[in-house]
Amino acid sequence: MDHKLSVLVQIDLDGRYVRLVVTGCLTEANQHVLYPLVRRARTLVPPVTISIDLTGAGHVEAIAVDLLRWAVDHEETVAGPGPVQLLLPGGLPGHRHAPRPGSRPLGSIGRAA
């Protein structure tokens, strides 16, 4: 299967809000490519608010979301990082773009400044 990931970075004019729009497939094998983008965004104008938008992704693995949450929670390279929101689709989509039975929204994550 083709598990390509595409990320569009949107930054507001003041640099206080960054949105990472993720499309394609977020998997356990490729989720690590988002870490440097979050780290870089946090250096703009602290405390910057970062949103990782996975609502347009065609395939999201639950383990990839868990690993991404852990990495964001344990990122300590920038003093006083702003919050990171993780926006997920209503159900984690499989390759057929249909929610898995029994799946639920996972909400968002954040860090206090």
C-alpha positions as CSV (number, residue, x, y, z in Angstrom):
1,M,0.0,0.0,0.0
2,D,1.0,3.6,-0.7
3,H,1.4,5.4,2.7
4,K,2.4,8.9,1.6
5,L,1.9,11.8,3.9
6,S,1.5,15.4,2.8
7,V,1.6,18.4,5.2
8,L,0.6,22.0,4.4
9,V,1.9,24.5,7.0
10,Q,-0.3,27.6,7.5
11,I,1.0,30.4,9.7
12,D,-1.0,33.5,10.6
13,L,0.5,36.9,9.9
14,D,1.5,37.4,13.5
15,G,3.1,34.0,13.8
16,R,1.1,33.1,16.9
17,Y,-1.0,30.4,15.3
18,V,0.3,27.5,13.1
19,R,-1.9,24.9,11.5
20,L,-0.4,21.7,10.1
21,V,-2.9,20.3,7.6
22,V,-2.2,16.6,7.1
23,T,-3.5,14.6,4.1
24,G,-2.7,11.1,2.9
25,C,-1.9,8.4,5.4
26,L,-0.6,8.8,8.9
27,T,1.0,5.6,10.1
28,E,3.2,4.3,12.8
29,A,6.1,4.3,10.3
30,N,5.7,7.9,9.1
31,Q,4.2,9.9,12.0
32,H,7.7,10.9,13.2
33,V,8.0,13.4,10.3
34,L,5.6,15.7,12.1
35,Y,7.9,16.1,15.1
36,P,10.4,18.5,13.5
37,L,7.5,20.6,12.1
38,V,6.0,21.0,15.6
39,R,9.4,21.8,17.1
40,R,10.1,24.4,14.4
41,A,6.6,26.0,14.8
42,R,7.2,26.3,18.6
43,T,10.2,28.5,17.9
44,L,8.3,31.2,16.0
45,V,6.8,33.5,18.6
46,P,6.3,31.6,21.9
47,P,3.8,30.7,23.0
48,V,2.5,29.8,19.6
49,T,-0.7,27.7,19.3
50,I,-0.2,24.7,17.0
51,S,-3.0,22.7,15.4
52,I,-2.3,19.4,13.8
53,D,-5.3,18.9,11.5
54,L,-5.8,15.2,10.6
55,T,-9.5,15.6,9.5
56,G,-8.5,15.5,5.8
57,A,-6.3,12.4,6.1
58,G,-7.4,9.4,4.2
59,H,-6.0,6.9,6.7
60,V,-5.0,7.4,10.3
61,E,-3.6,4.6,12.5
62,A,-4.5,4.8,16.2
63,I,-0.9,3.8,17.2
64,A,0.4,6.8,15.1
65,V,-1.9,9.1,17.0
66,D,-0.7,7.7,20.3
67,L,2.9,8.1,19.4
68,L,2.3,11.6,18.1
69,R,0.6,12.6,21.4
70,W,3.5,11.1,23.4
71,A,6.1,13.0,21.4
72,V,4.2,16.3,21.7
73,D,3.7,15.8,25.5
74,H,7.4,15.0,26.0
75,E,8.9,17.7,23.7
76,E,11.0,19.9,26.1
77,T,13.4,21.7,23.7
78,V,11.5,25.0,23.9
79,A,10.9,26.7,27.3
80,G,7.2,27.3,27.8
81,P,5.8,25.8,24.6
82,G,2.2,26.8,23.7
83,P,-0.6,24.3,23.3
84,V,-0.8,21.7,20.6
85,Q,-4.3,20.7,19.4
86,L,-4.7,17.4,17.6
87,L,-7.8,17.5,15.4
88,L,-9.0,14.1,14.4
89,P,-11.8,12.8,12.2
90,G,-14.9,11.4,13.8
91,G,-13.6,7.9,13.4
92,L,-10.1,7.0,12.4
93,P,-10.5,6.4,8.6
94,G,-9.2,3.2,7.0
95,H,-8.0,3.1,3.4
96,R,-11.6,2.9,2.2
97,H,-12.4,6.3,3.8
98,A,-14.9,4.7,6.1
99,P,-14.9,4.9,9.9
100,R,-14.0,1.7,11.7
101,P,-16.8,0.2,13.8
102,G,-16.7,1.2,17.4
103,S,-14.2,4.0,16.8
104,R,-14.7,7.3,18.6
105,P,-13.2,10.8,18.4
106,L,-10.0,11.1,20.3
107,G,-10.3,14.8,21.1
108,S,-7.3,17.1,21.3
109,I,-4.2,17.4,23.3
110,G,-2.6,20.4,24.8
111,R,0.1,21.7,27.1
112,A,-0.2,24.4,29.6
113,A,2.2,27.3,29.1
